[in-house]
Amino acid sequence: MFTIITPEFTPEEVVKRLAHLRYEGVEWRVVTVLKENEQETSFWKGNKCTLSLEDFSDIPTEKKLNEDIEYLKSLK
């Protein structure tokens, strides 16, 4: 399910609805949001379920994730 089709719902609302429908995955729309507080809600503008690319600036890199995995394995 791609969140572009749920412009009227927040990410939290979409997760609850999809869990209720037994979905196993979501394809999130992630973009650089140019305008905040869009008045119009549509697929492309004012979509409440769009995640801002800027919110993901601190996501760990694949290398960092692999290092963390190796560290956790070493604790066994």
C-alpha positions in Angstrom: 0.0 0.0 0.0 1.5 3.4 -1.0 0.6 6.3 1.3 0.0 8.6 -1.6 -3.6 7.3 -1.7 -4.2 8.3 2.0 -3.8 12.1 1.9 -6.4 12.7 4.6 -4.8 10.4 7.3 -1.7 11.0 9.4 1.0 8.2 9.5 -0.3 7.1 12.9 -3.9 6.7 11.5 -2.7 4.8 8.5 -0.7 2.4 10.6 -3.8 1.7 12.8 -6.0 1.2 9.8 -3.6 -1.1 7.9 -3.0 -3.2 11.0 -6.7 -3.6 11.4 -6.9 -4.8 7.8 -3.9 -7.1 8.4 -1.5 -5.4 5.9 2.1 -6.4 6.4 3.8 -3.4 4.8 3.6 0.2 3.8 5.4 2.2 1.1 5.8 5.6 2.6 5.8 8.7 0.5 9.0 10.6 1.5 9.8 13.9 -0.1 11.3 17.3 0.7 8.2 19.2 1.9 8.3 22.7 0.4 5.4 24.3 2.1 4.0 23.6 5.6 0.4 23.9 6.5 -1.0 23.3 3.0 -4.7 24.2 3.1 -5.7 21.8 0.3 -5.5 18.1 1.0 -4.8 16.0 -2.1 -2.5 13.3 -3.3 0.4 15.6 -4.0 -0.2 18.8 -1.9 -1.1 18.9 1.8 -0.9 15.1 2.0 -1.0 14.4 5.8 0.7 11.0 5.4 3.8 12.3 3.5 7.0 12.0 5.5 9.5 14.8 5.3 12.9 13.8 4.0 14.5 16.2 6.5 13.1 14.1 9.3 15.4 11.2 8.2 18.7 13.1 8.4 19.9 11.1 11.3 19.2 7.6 9.9 22.2 5.4 10.5 24.1 4.3 7.4 24.3 0.7 6.3 27.9 0.5 7.5 26.9 1.8 11.0 24.0 -0.7 11.1 26.3 -3.6 10.2 28.8 -2.5 12.9 26.0 -2.5 15.5 24.8 -5.9 14.4 28.3 -7.3 14.7 28.7 -5.8 18.1 25.4 -7.3 19.3 26.4 -10.7 18.0 29.7 -10.5 19.9 27.7 -10.1 23.2 26.4 -13.7 23.0 
